[in-house]
Amino acid sequence: MELLPLTFASGWASGINAYATVFVLGVLGRFVGTDGVPEGFQRTDVLIIMGILALVELVADKVPVVDSVWDVPSTVIRPVAGAVIGALIAGANGDLLTITLAAVGGVTALVSHLAKAGIRLAVNTSPEPVSNVTASVAGDVGVVGVTALAVLYPVAAAVMAAVLLALMVWLALALMAKIRRGWRWLKQRWTAPPPSDQSA
């Protein structure tokens, strides 16, 4: 299995939903018997925990405001997950290959996450919820599809991930004005004082 394409594709997916990425890798490694998936991902306890967290993120990502708030701690979690996945794919031996794949996974996940978070901020400025749910479902499908393809056909998955990443970055740049407006809107929602009790 080509390690670099697998790491790049997994890094892109981690930037969208790190928990689902680990879960899909673990399921395929355990039940399909594909090579190259770290054994730790295939453990029952890891699959249960990642499955629960992936489900929580699946729901949170479809609720306006909640999705963008969720993206704040994910700015740390997703790139770290991408780096860890890359390191484990390399064997985590502390050698140059481990460092290289950890860097590829982490940086790819960071760029993917920032583009995704920016696009969702822009989408959240729309008053209707349909665009938010549509964007979330598209991300879910992309994560499962690219991750599954990465295990079976890593080069094809890496090409697809590269195209999707380029499109996401381009879209985020094109929506920069709305992203800034969405960030100001989110900060106002986050820092707004609680309503005073008028019943007293």
N, C-alpha and C positions, 0 to 999 in steps of 0.2 A: 504494500500500500504506500502510495506516495505521501510522505509525511508533511511536506510543505503545503501542497494543495489542501490536504485535509485540515491542517492547522489554520490556513487562511479562511477557508469556508466556515469552519467552526468558530473562528474569531468573529466573522461577520454575524453569524447567528447569535453568538453570545452577546453582542452589542444590542440585539433586539430583545432576547429573552434568554438569559444565561441558564436559568433552571431548566427550561424546556430543552435546551441544547444538550445539557448533561443527561437529562432523562432519555431523550431519543437515542443518544449515543449508547447509553447503558442498555436500553432495551434491545437495540440492534446487536450489540456485542454479546448479550446473554442469550437471546432467543433465536437470532439468525446465525450466530456463530461467525460473524465477520471478524477478520483480523485487524489489529492495529488499535482497537478501542481499549483504553486503559482498564485493567481488571477492577480497579476501585470503583469505577462507574457502574459496574455490573452487579455490585453487592445489593442484596435485598433492602437493607436499611437505607442505602444511598438512593435507590430507585424510589422508595416510599417517600423519603424526605423531599427529593427533587420533584417528584410528581405532585406532592401537596403544594410546594412553593410555586411550581409552574402553574397550577390551577389558580392559586391566589393571584398571581400576576396576570393570568388570563382574564380574570374578572376585573381587577383593579385597572387594567389598561384600557378598559372600555367605558370608564366613568370619567367624564370631563372634570378637570381640576385634580381629581385623585390620580389620574395617569401622570400628570406633570409633576405632582408632589412625589409620586413613586419614583419618577425618573431622577430625582435629586440624589438620594443615597445610591441609586443604581449607577451614578457616574463613577463611583468607586468600585462597586460590586462587579459590574459587567466587564470592565477592562481587566480586573484581577482574575476573574473567572476565565477570560480568554487567554491570559498569560499562563494560568495554571493548567488549562487544557493543553496548551501547546507544550508546556514542560513535561506533562505526563505522557503525551503522545511520543515525545522524544525519548522517554525513559527516565527522566528526572535524575540523570547521573551527574549533573553539575558541569557537563562538558560544553563545548562550543555549540553543539547541536541543540542542547537543552536551552541554552541562553538565547540562541537565534530563534527557535520556534516559540519560546515564551514571549520574546519581543514582538514577533509577527502576530501572534494571537492577541496579545495585549493591545498593541497599537491599532490593529484592525478592529477589535471590539470597541475601543475608545472612539474611533472615527465613526463607526457604525452607530454607536449609542448617541453621540452628539448630534449626528444628522437626524436620527430618529426622534430624539427629544425636541430638537428645534422644529421639525415638521409638525409634531404633535402640539407644540405651543401655538404654532400658526393655525392649526386646525381648530384649536380650542377657542379661538376668537370668533368662530362661527357660532351663531345662536342655536343651530339645530344639531341634534346628536348623531344624525345619520353618518356624516362625514367622519366623525370620531370613531364610531364602531367599524365603519368600512376600512379605515386606515389600520385599526387594531387587528381586524381579521386578516387583512393582507399581510401584516407582519407575522401573524401566527402561521399562516400557510407558508410563507417564505422560510421561516425558521425550521419547520418540520420538513419541508421539501428539500431545502439546501443541506440540512444536516443528514437526512437519510441518503441523499445523493452523494454527499461527501464520503460516507462510509463505503458505498458501492462503486462510485465513479468519481474519485477525488478531483481529478483534473477538470472534468466537466462541471463539478460543483464549484470549484475555484473560479472558473470563468464566469459562471452565473453569479456568484457572489461579487466578483469584481464589477460586473455590469450593474448589478443592483446597488452596490456601494457608490459607484459613480453617479447613478441616477439620483440616489438619495442626497449626495453632497450637492449636486447641481440644483435639485429642488429646494434644499435648505438655503442655498445662496440666493436663489430666485425669490424665496419667501422671507428674506431677511427682515424687511420692514415689518411684516406681520409677526415674525418671531420676536422682535423687540417689543412690539405692542403686546404680544401675548405674555412676555416676561414681566412687563409692567403690570399687566392685569393680574397675573399670578401673585406677584408681590403684594398687590393691594388686597387680594383675597386672603393671603396668608397673614398679613400684618394688621388687617382691619380689627378694631377693638370690638369685643363682643357687645351685642345690643343690650342696652340698659333695661332693667326690669321696670316697666311702667305701671305694673299692677299694684305696687306698694303705695 
